[in-house]
């Protein structure tokens, strides 16, 4: 998973996760922070290695929760727009007294603007809300409100409608909490004792005349050099697991940073000498600049750990090619793997990629079985029931 908030995830069980939690994180030293994509890439994807304390354990498929802080320039912009110094005292969500600066820096989500925050902000005005703000309220104005918040941050709202917040404590009624971000673990602990690795796409963009960043990915990309300390915790994901049968074949679909858990899967099977065959589909924009973990996967192929490897670099061809196209090209063999009990995994973007992959998989099953799409749907439903079709999408 790539920059997903912890609130979107199910509660973890405590069978192997350590004493550290989102509310009591472990202060982890950054061991490695290096760019994976080339200088000509349109994307900035980094590989981050973090130290673990003895007793902190994870399983391939789990996630690491990383607790970011808001960047200085954004914090300063919010304080300036509000007309506060930052030394004012407020009570946080647990009624602990802290400075306003600390609250804006570490407790409140001042990044991506939510419609709920606009509504709460407007309540401070009562009937005296400015006309521009009133135009964003209510069911009839939902579309206008969605258009307004798109690409904006909290600083834009308080700049457009100044003077409405008069008490710093009001921010806790307007803004959501600054939550941890969850990233799929990209390492096997048996291959890297005392460490946890992850793969992060650093989000940077310009909107409404200002340069923006993803809150956590920007933190990792800019302010987490080697030797720095990051608050982290480990999170179980029992819905995304390697087969208990170590001889079972595994098919992994992981475009972009969706590759992370499959690096973990492959390292685990490699270090334990598991006999099951492994087939990886990886996709990105350009092979020369976006081929994540290329050398490691080439070595795994050489050693026979990675039985099959198919890549899809969409910008390397006149006609764009994606992982689902590679699945279709290898439909007969892919169906043969499924018939021999292969487990099928998908990690990455839920909005388009995961849907396209499932559509391609149904087509592969229909073609391979010489059956209908209705039969393919039944086949896939049986795989889900057997936990042979697992997704970690966001």
PABA-240117 format. One record per residue (C-alpha): residue in three letters; y, x, z. Coordinates in steps of 0.5 Angstrom, whole numbers, padded with zeros to 4 digits, always signed. Layout:
<seros>
ALAYXZ/...
</seros>
This chain:
<seros>
UNK+0000+0000+0000/UNK+0007+0003-0002/UNK+0013+0001+0003/UNK+0010-0006+0006/UNK+0013-0008+0012/UNK+0008-0008+0018/UNK+0010-0015+0019/UNK+0007-0017+0013/UNK+0000-0014+0015/UNK-0006-0017+0020/UNK-0006-0015+0027/UNK-0011-0009+0027/UNK-0017-0009+0032/UNK-0017-0003+0037/UNK-0024+0000+0035/UNK-0022+0006+0033/UNK-0014+0006+0033/UNK-0011+0011+0038/UNK-0006+0009+0044/UNK+0000+0009+0039/UNK+0003+0003+0036/UNK+0009+0001+0033/UNK+0013+0000+0039/UNK+0010+0006+0042/UNK+0009+0011+0036/UNK+0007+0018+0036/UNK+0012+0023+0034/UNK+0009+0027+0028/UNK+0011+0033+0025/UNK+0012+0033+0018/UNK+0007+0039+0015/UNK+0008+0038+0008/UNK+0013+0034+0004/UNK+0013+0036-0004/UNK+0014+0032-0010/UNK+0008+0030-0015/UNK+0012+0028-0021/UNK+0015+0033-0026/UNK+0023+0034-0026/UNK+0023+0030-0033/UNK+0019+0024-0030/UNK+0023+0018-0029/UNK+0020+0017-0022/UNK+0020+0021-0016/UNK+0013+0021-0012/UNK+0012+0025-0006/UNK+0006+0027-0002/UNK+0007+0027+0005/UNK+0002+0031+0010/UNK+0003+0029+0018/UNK+0000+0032+0024/UNK-0004+0028+0028/UNK-0006+0028+0036/UNK-0013+0029+0038/UNK-0016+0022+0039/UNK-0012+0019+0033/UNK-0017+0017+0028/UNK-0017+0013+0022/UNK-0022+0011+0016/UNK-0021+0011+0009/UNK-0018+0005+0007/UNK-0013+0005+0013/UNK-0005+0005+0013/UNK+0000+0010+0016/UNK+0006+0006+0019/UNK+0012+0010+0019/UNK+0018+0008+0023/UNK+0025+0010+0019/UNK+0032+0010+0021/UNK+0038+0008+0017/UNK+0041+0013+0013/UNK+0048+0016+0016/UNK+0052+0014+0010/UNK+0050+0006+0010/UNK+0051+0006+0018/UNK+0058+0009+0018/UNK+0060+0004+0012/UNK+0057-0002+0016/UNK+0061+0000+0023/UNK+0067+0002+0019/UNK+0067-0005+0015/UNK+0066-0009+0022/UNK+0072-0005+0025/UNK+0067-0002+0031/UNK+0067+0005+0033/UNK+0059+0005+0035/UNK+0060+0007+0042/UNK+0060-0001+0044/UNK+0054-0003+0048/UNK+0049-0008+0046/UNK+0043-0011+0048/UNK+0037-0009+0043/UNK+0031-0014+0042/UNK+0028-0012+0049/UNK+0034-0013+0053/UNK+0035-0005+0053/UNK+0042-0003+0053/UNK+0044+0002+0048/UNK+0050+0004+0043/UNK+0052+0000+0037/UNK+0051+0006+0033/UNK+0044+0007+0035/UNK+0042-0001+0034/UNK+0045+0000+0027/UNK+0041+0006+0026/UNK+0035+0005+0029/UNK+0034-0003+0031/UNK+0037-0007+0025/UNK+0035-0008+0018/UNK+0042-0007+0014/UNK+0039-0005+0008/UNK+0036-0011+0003/UNK+0040-0017+0004/UNK+0036-0023+0006/UNK+0039-0030+0005/UNK+0037-0032+0012/UNK+0042-0027+0014/UNK+0048-0030+0010/UNK+0046-0037+0013/UNK+0046-0034+0020/UNK+0053-0030+0018/UNK+0056-0037+0016/UNK+0054-0040+0022/UNK+0059-0036+0026/UNK+0065-0039+0022/UNK+0063-0046+0023/UNK+0067-0051+0019/UNK+0072-0045+0017/UNK+0067-0041+0013/UNK+0071-0038+0007/UNK+0070-0042+0000/UNK+0066-0036-0003/UNK+0061-0036+0003/UNK+0060-0044+0003/UNK+0058-0043-0004/UNK+0052-0040-0002/UNK+0050-0045+0003/UNK+0045-0050+0003/UNK+0039-0053-0001/UNK+0043-0054-0007/UNK+0046-0047-0007/UNK+0040-0043-0007/UNK+0040-0040-0014/UNK+0047-0038-0012/UNK+0045-0035-0006/UNK+0039-0031-0009/UNK+0043-0029-0014/UNK+0048-0026-0009/UNK+0043-0023-0005/UNK+0040-0019-0011/UNK+0041-0012-0010/UNK+0046-0013-0004/UNK+0046-0010+0003/UNK+0049-0012+0009/UNK+0055-0008+0008/UNK+0057-0012+0002/UNK+0057-0018+0006/UNK+0061-0016+0011/UNK+0066-0013+0006/UNK+0066-0019+0002/UNK+0068-0023+0008/UNK+0071-0019+0013/UNK+0073-0021+0020/UNK+0068-0026+0022/UNK+0064-0022+0026/UNK+0068-0021+0033/UNK+0062-0019+0038/UNK+0057-0013+0036/UNK+0052-0017+0040/UNK+0052-0022+0034/UNK+0049-0017+0029/UNK+0042-0019+0033/UNK+0043-0026+0031/UNK+0044-0025+0024/UNK+0040-0019+0022/UNK+0032-0018+0022/UNK+0029-0012+0025/UNK+0028-0006+0022/UNK+0021-0006+0021/UNK+0016+0000+0020/UNK+0013+0001+0013/UNK+0006+0001+0012/UNK+0003+0007+0007/UNK-0004+0007+0004/UNK-0007+0013+0007/UNK-0009+0018+0002/UNK-0013+0023+0005/UNK-0020+0024+0009/UNK-0020+0026+0016/UNK-0026+0030+0015/UNK-0023+0034+0010/UNK-0016+0035+0013/UNK-0018+0035+0021/UNK-0011+0033+0025/UNK-0008+0031+0019/UNK-0006+0024+0015/UNK-0003+0024+0008/UNK+0000+0019+0004/UNK+0003+0018-0003/UNK+0010+0015-0003/UNK+0015+0013-0009/UNK+0022+0014-0007/UNK+0026+0008-0009/UNK+0033+0010-0012/UNK+0038+0005-0016/UNK+0045+0003-0017/UNK+0047-0004-0016/UNK+0054-0007-0015/UNK+0057+0000-0016/UNK+0054+0003-0011/UNK+0048+0008-0010/UNK+0042+0005-0006/UNK+0035+0007-0003/UNK+0029+0004-0001/UNK+0030+0005+0007/UNK+0023+0009+0009/UNK+0022+0012+0002/UNK+0029+0015+0002/UNK+0028+0017+0009/UNK+0022+0021+0007/UNK+0025+0023+0001/UNK+0031+0026+0004/UNK+0031+0027+0011/UNK+0024+0029+0013/UNK+0023+0036+0011/UNK+0017+0040+0014/UNK+0018+0041+0021/UNK+0022+0035+0022/UNK+0019+0029+0027/UNK+0017+0022+0024/UNK+0015+0016+0029/UNK+0008+0014+0026/UNK+0002+0010+0028/UNK-0005+0008+0025/UNK-0007+0001+0022/UNK-0014-0001+0021/UNK-0015-0005+0014/UNK-0022-0007+0015/UNK-0021-0011+0009/UNK-0021-0005+0004/UNK-0027-0001+0006/UNK-0032+0004+0002/UNK-0039+0001+0002/UNK-0044+0002+0008/UNK-0049+0004+0002/UNK-0047+0011+0001/UNK-0051+0011-0006/UNK-0047+0005-0008/UNK-0043+0006-0015/UNK-0035+0005-0014/UNK-0030+0003-0019/UNK-0023+0004-0017/UNK-0017+0002-0020/UNK-0011+0005-0018/UNK-0004+0006-0022/UNK+0002+0010-0019/UNK+0002+0010-0012/UNK-0004+0006-0012/UNK-0008+0012-0013/UNK-0007+0014-0005/UNK-0013+0010-0002/UNK-0018+0013-0008/UNK-0016+0020-0006/UNK-0018+0018+0001/UNK-0025+0015-0002/UNK-0026+0021-0006/UNK-0025+0026-0001/UNK-0029+0022+0004/UNK-0035+0022-0001/UNK-0034+0029-0003/UNK-0034+0032+0004/UNK-0040+0028+0006/UNK-0044+0029+0000/UNK-0045+0021-0001/UNK-0049+0020-0008/UNK-0046+0014-0010/UNK-0043+0015-0017/UNK-0035+0014-0017/UNK-0031+0012-0023/UNK-0023+0012-0023/UNK-0018+0009-0027/UNK-0011+0012-0026/UNK-0005+0010-0030/UNK+0003+0012-0030/UNK+0008+0013-0035/UNK+0007+0020-0038/UNK+0001+0025-0037/UNK+0006+0031-0037/UNK+0010+0029-0031/UNK+0007+0023-0028/UNK-0001+0025-0027/UNK-0001+0025-0019/UNK-0007+0030-0016/UNK-0009+0032-0023/UNK-0012+0039-0021/UNK-0016+0036-0015/UNK-0019+0030-0020/UNK-0021+0035-0025/UNK-0024+0039-0020/UNK-0028+0033-0017/UNK-0030+0032-0024/UNK-0032+0039-0025/UNK-0036+0038-0019/UNK-0039+0032-0021/UNK-0036+0028-0015/UNK-0032+0024-0020/UNK-0037+0021-0025/UNK-0032+0018-0030/UNK-0025+0018-0030/UNK-0020+0014-0035/UNK-0013+0015-0035/UNK-0007+0010-0038/UNK+0000+0014-0039/UNK+0004+0008-0042/UNK+0009+0012-0045/UNK+0005+0017-0049/UNK+0003+0012-0054/UNK+0007+0008-0059/UNK+0004+0002-0056/UNK+0004+0002-0049/UNK-0003+0003-0046/UNK-0005+0001-0038/UNK-0011+0001-0034/UNK-0013-0006-0036/UNK-0014-0004-0043/UNK-0018+0002-0041/UNK-0023-0003-0038/UNK-0023-0007-0044/UNK-0025-0001-0048/UNK-0030+0001-0043/UNK-0033-0006-0042/UNK-0040-0005-0044/UNK-0041+0001-0039/UNK-0037-0002-0034/UNK-0041-0009-0034/UNK-0047-0004-0033/UNK-0044-0001-0027/UNK-0043-0008-0024/UNK-0050-0010-0025/UNK-0052-0004-0022/UNK-0049-0006-0015/UNK-0042-0003-0016/UNK-0036-0004-0012/UNK-0030-0006-0015/UNK-0023-0004-0012/UNK-0016-0005-0014/UNK-0009-0002-0010/UNK-0002-0003-0013/UNK+0003-0008-0015/UNK+0001-0015-0014/UNK+0006-0018-0018/UNK+0003-0016-0025/UNK-0002-0011-0025/UNK-0007-0014-0020/UNK-0007-0020-0024/UNK-0008-0017-0031/UNK-0013-0013-0028/UNK-0017-0019-0025/UNK-0016-0022-0032/UNK-0019-0016-0035/UNK-0025-0016-0031/UNK-0027-0023-0032/UNK-0026-0022-0039/UNK-0031-0015-0038/UNK-0036-0020-0034/UNK-0036-0025-0040/UNK-0037-0020-0045/UNK-0042-0016-0042/UNK-0046-0023-0039/UNK-0045-0026-0046/UNK-0043-0032-0042/UNK-0036-0036-0041/UNK-0030-0035-0037/UNK-0033-0040-0032/UNK-0039-0036-0031/UNK-0035-0030-0030/UNK-0031-0033-0025/UNK-0037-0035-0021/UNK-0040-0028-0022/UNK-0033-0025-0019/UNK-0033-0030-0013/UNK-0040-0028-0012/UNK-0038-0021-0012/UNK-0032-0023-0007/UNK-0037-0026-0002/UNK-0041-0020-0002/UNK-0035-0016-0001/UNK-0036-0012-0007/UNK-0029-0014-0010/UNK-0023-0011-0005/UNK-0016-0011-0006/UNK-0010-0008-0003/UNK-0004-0010-0007/UNK+0003-0011-0005/
</seros>
